[in-house]
Amino acid sequence: MASALFVLLLAMAAMGCNQKAAAQTSGQSNSANSAGANSSGANSSAVTSAAEAAADIFSGTVAPASDFRYELNAARNGVVITGYLGSGGGVLIIPSEIEGFPVVEFNLPPVNHGFSNKRISAVVFPDTITEISGPYGAFGTSNTTLTAVKLPKNMKIITGGVFASSRNLTTVIWPESIEIIGNQAFNSTGLTSVELPEGVKEIRDQAFDGCRQLTSVTIPQSIEVIGSFAFNDCSELTTVSLPSKQIRYDQYFNSATGWTGNKFDVFKNCSKLSLATRAAIEATGYTGSF
């Protein structure tokens, strides 16, 4: 009888130990799951914070039609923005519709367009716009206030140096639809990194010439043509990613002076490029200087 009771007590003790171990294991598992959830939450919060920060750059109120000069396009089915009458300052959000017509183009005259030096910090173009064009430095020569531009998602071409010489322009939201980066489009801006979306076919003359803070460039598989001096004098450029195929490097021609430049001087004065990067660029057909 005593022996049987002793065995029973041993069994009960063993069960107690097993239950305690199981509880500890469960607690450790729950702690691990909680830690994992906290880690996931932290990562999610970081991504959300980054997205919110980007959104904050462009947050504001849509400007009234009275802030602009405008006219109907040739087809008489859309509005062309031709000038600015507002006081400027802060974020400029261009309306998508004026007087019942969609705003389809941003096309500034050479002078007296009203955008120069209005202390605009960011510009948001409506997705209804398909083309942006204007004179060199439209937002002011040596402009230091413009820091961010959100291009319209349906835009295919940007021509002229509208944003050129905006020294502190560091953020550009590229649309997936863009095909052509025009002459001097972002010449002498403060861009530090350029990652062009798949679909870009042409980077024209001097598009990023003089961007002396630019360190990294990604050129998509879709590229066909790169104009002369496109990345000339990007003295801090160290990384260039481009497709392993032949690219056409166009010759530069100044119609005013008749001067013709070396058609291969795309990366001239980019002296910080490594030998391996230079070899990769040369493999695409480039024979110019660095």
Secondary structure as GFF3:
##gff-version 3
##sequence-region A 1 290
A	DSSP	alpha_helix	2	57	.	.	.	ID=ss1
A	DSSP	three_ten_helix	65	67	.	.	.	ID=ss2
A	DSSP	beta_strand	68	72	.	.	.	ID=ss3
A	DSSP	beta_strand	79	84	.	.	.	ID=ss4
A	DSSP	beta_strand	90	93	.	.	.	ID=ss5
A	DSSP	beta_strand	97	98	.	.	.	ID=ss6
A	DSSP	beta_strand	101	107	.	.	.	ID=ss7
A	DSSP	beta_strand	120	124	.	.	.	ID=ss8
A	DSSP	beta_strand	131	133	.	.	.	ID=ss9
A	DSSP	beta_strand	148	150	.	.	.	ID=ss10
A	DSSP	beta_strand	157	159	.	.	.	ID=ss11
A	DSSP	beta_strand	171	173	.	.	.	ID=ss12
A	DSSP	beta_strand	180	181	.	.	.	ID=ss13
A	DSSP	beta_strand	193	195	.	.	.	ID=ss14
A	DSSP	beta_strand	202	203	.	.	.	ID=ss15
A	DSSP	beta_strand	216	218	.	.	.	ID=ss16
A	DSSP	beta_strand	225	226	.	.	.	ID=ss17
A	DSSP	beta_strand	239	241	.	.	.	ID=ss18
A	DSSP	beta_strand	248	249	.	.	.	ID=ss19
A	DSSP	alpha_helix	275	282	.	.	.	ID=ss20
###
